[in-house]
């Protein structure tokens, strides 16, 4: 596939994702709680993609050696700093995952599935085994399985492609849709609103453009790497769509 056609196809998949019905269905607190129960898995597995990038473009070995491109080292470390210990809006610091858990608690969302999964990991089970816990929603399991396979076995440019197209370059537009729906119906909560707005602010202003530059640098003009990046990015967007499908399906099944 020619690169221009591949990019056009990628943008088509992205546009389809941003037209997903889930955004318009966040009209009641019950529906928001279902969305959060599923979405928290994407909040959690983001860090595995980020940590793989940190391993690839910074030095985390002992003895230490400098990485060849300090701009990318700075970029990735800044994201790690924000994701693991961001300002909590109240004078303290918190990871975005823990911030999301606070938002779930405030909203009354079911933390059972994510906590069951984490308990399985803590007990020493593999992530594949942990994801098979019956409480974990099917589409959330498939989403995390894809993300962790990329983080653990993908080439660095593939990880960067999923990170940019599936996360940093997508989240501002995606979260704006959620914010607009939640505001319209008054279905949001303080911590959830803070989490969504904080990501729009960081990803659009700083992280998104740098993630795109990192991806471009890792691919260069290599047609094979560019094709691999576009292919896996499309899959990442499709997996996000399936995650949202799971939310819509549960809303419909519960008659909400």
C-alpha positions in Angstrom: 0.0 0.0 0.0 1.3 3.4 -0.9 2.1 5.7 2.0 -0.4 8.4 1.0 -3.1 5.7 0.7 -2.1 4.2 4.0 -2.3 7.5 5.8 -5.7 8.2 4.2 -7.0 4.8 5.4 -5.6 5.5 8.8 -7.4 8.8 9.0 -10.6 7.2 7.8 -10.4 4.7 10.7 -9.7 7.5 13.1 -12.7 9.5 11.9 -14.9 6.5 12.3 -13.7 6.1 15.9 -14.5 9.7 16.7 -18.0 9.1 15.3 -18.6 6.2 17.6 -22.0 6.3 19.4 -20.4 5.9 22.8 -19.7 9.6 23.1 -23.3 10.6 22.7 -24.5 7.9 25.1 -22.8 9.4 28.2 -26.1 10.9 29.2 -26.7 9.4 32.7 -24.5 8.6 35.7 -25.3 4.9 35.2 -23.9 5.0 31.7 -20.8 6.9 32.7 -20.2 4.3 35.4 -20.2 1.5 32.8 -17.9 3.4 30.5 -15.4 4.0 33.4 -15.5 0.3 34.3 -14.2 -0.6 30.8 -12.1 2.5 30.1 -9.9 2.1 33.3 -8.1 -0.8 31.6 -6.9 1.6 28.8 -5.8 4.0 31.5 -3.8 1.3 33.1 -2.1 -0.2 30.0 -1.0 3.2 28.8 1.9 3.0 31.2 3.2 -0.2 29.7 3.5 1.4 26.3 5.2 4.5 27.9 7.6 2.4 29.9 8.7 0.5 26.8 9.4 3.8 25.1 11.3 4.9 28.2 13.4 1.8 27.9 14.1 2.5 24.2 15.0 6.2 24.2 16.4 6.8 27.7 19.1 5.0 29.7 17.7 2.9 32.5 20.7 0.6 32.9 23.5 0.5 35.5 26.1 1.6 34.7 24.4 4.5 33.1 25.2 5.7 29.5 23.7 8.7 27.8 21.1 8.2 25.0 21.9 9.6 21.6 19.0 12.0 21.4 18.4 13.9 24.6 15.3 15.7 23.2 13.4 12.4 23.1 14.8 11.4 26.5 13.4 14.6 27.9 10.1 14.1 26.2 9.5 10.6 27.4 10.7 11.3 30.9 8.4 14.4 31.1 5.4 12.1 30.2 6.5 9.6 32.7 6.7 12.3 35.3 3.2 13.5 34.5 1.6 10.1 34.2 3.2 8.7 37.4 3.2 11.8 39.6 1.0 14.6 38.1 -0.4 17.5 40.1 -3.7 16.4 41.6 -5.2 19.9 41.6 -5.2 20.0 45.4 -1.5 20.7 46.1 -0.3 17.1 45.9 0.7 14.5 43.3 -0.9 11.4 41.9 -0.5 9.0 39.0 -3.2 9.3 36.3 -4.2 5.7 37.0 -4.8 6.4 40.7 -6.5 9.6 39.7 -8.9 7.7 37.5 -9.6 5.2 40.4 -10.5 8.2 42.5 -12.9 9.4 39.8 -14.4 5.9 39.7 -14.9 6.0 43.5 -16.5 9.4 43.3 -18.8 8.3 40.5 -19.7 5.0 42.2 -18.2 3.0 39.2 -17.4 -0.7 39.6 -13.7 -1.1 40.4 -14.1 -4.9 40.8 -12.9 -5.9 37.4 -9.7 -3.8 37.3 -8.9 -4.6 41.0 -9.4 -8.4 40.3 -7.0 -8.1 37.4 -4.4 -6.3 39.4 -4.8 -8.8 42.3 -4.1 -11.6 39.8 -0.9 -9.9 38.6 0.2 -9.2 42.2 -0.3 -12.9 43.0 2.3 -13.7 40.2 0.0 -14.7 37.4 0.9 -13.7 33.8 -1.0 -10.9 32.3 -2.7 -13.4 29.9 -3.9 -15.4 32.9 -4.9 -12.3 34.9 -7.0 -11.0 32.0 -9.0 -14.3 31.9 -10.5 -13.4 35.3 -14.3 -13.7 34.7 -14.9 -10.1 36.0 -12.8 -8.6 33.1 -15.0 -7.5 30.2 -14.2 -9.3 27.0 -13.4 -6.2 24.9 -11.2 -4.7 27.7 -9.3 -8.0 27.8 -8.7 -7.9 24.1 -7.7 -4.3 24.2 -5.1 -4.9 26.9 -3.8 -8.0 25.3 -3.1 -6.0 22.1 -1.4 -3.2 24.0 0.8 -5.5 26.1 1.8 -7.5 23.0 3.0 -4.4 21.3 4.8 -3.1 24.4 6.5 -6.4 25.0 7.3 -7.7 21.5 6.8 -4.9 19.1 9.6 -2.9 17.4 10.2 0.5 18.9 8.7 2.3 15.9 5.5 0.2 16.3 5.2 1.1 20.0 5.7 4.8 19.1 3.0 4.4 16.4 0.5 3.0 18.8 1.5 5.6 21.4 0.9 8.5 19.0 -2.0 7.4 16.8 -3.8 5.4 19.5 -3.1 7.6 22.5 -1.4 11.0 22.4 -2.6 12.1 19.0 -6.1 10.8 19.6 -7.0 11.6 23.2 -7.6 15.4 22.9 -10.3 14.9 20.2 -11.8 11.8 21.9 -11.9 13.4 25.4 -13.4 16.6 24.1 -16.3 14.6 22.8 -16.7 12.9 26.2 -16.5 16.3 28.0 -19.1 17.8 25.8 -21.5 15.0 26.3 -21.0 14.9 30.1 -21.4 18.7 30.4 -24.6 18.7 28.4 -26.2 16.1 30.5 -24.6 17.0 33.8 -23.4 13.4 34.2 -19.8 14.1 35.0 -18.0 14.2 38.4 -15.2 16.4 39.7 -12.4 14.0 39.4 -13.4 12.6 36.0 -13.8 16.1 34.6 -10.3 17.0 36.0 -8.8 13.8 34.5 -10.3 14.4 31.0 -9.4 18.1 30.9 -5.9 17.5 32.2 -5.2 15.0 29.3 -6.6 17.4 26.7 -4.3 20.1 28.0 -1.1 18.0 28.2 -1.6 15.9 25.1 -2.6 18.6 22.7 -0.2 21.3 23.9 3.0 19.2 24.5 2.9 15.5 24.3 1.0 14.9 21.0 3.4 16.9 18.8 6.5 15.4 20.4 5.1 11.9 20.1 4.6 12.5 16.4 8.1 13.8 16.0 9.5 10.8 17.9 7.6 8.4 15.6 8.8 10.2 12.5 12.4 10.0 13.8 12.2 6.3 14.6 10.7 5.5 11.1 12.8 7.9 9.1 12.3 7.3 5.4 12.3 3.5 5.7 9.2 2.4 3.8 9.0 -0.9 5.7 9.0 0.9 9.1 6.4 3.4 7.8 4.1 0.6 6.6 4.5 -1.3 9.9 3.7 1.8 11.8 0.6 2.6 9.9 -0.6 -1.0 10.0 -0.3 -1.3 13.7 -1.7 2.2 14.3 -4.9 1.2 12.4 -5.2 -1.9 14.6 -4.8 0.2 17.7 -7.7 2.5 16.6 -9.8 -0.5 15.7 -9.2 -2.0 19.1 -10.3 1.2 20.8 -13.5 1.0 18.7 -14.1 -2.5 20.0 -13.5 -1.3 23.6 -16.2 1.3 23.1 -18.4 -1.4 21.4 -18.2 -3.3 24.7 -19.4 -0.2 26.6 -22.4 0.3 24.3 -23.3 -3.4 24.4 -23.4 -3.4 28.2 -25.5 -0.2 28.3 -27.9 -1.9 25.9 -27.9 -5.2 27.8 -28.8 -3.4 31.1 -31.5 -1.4 29.4 -30.0 1.9 30.5 
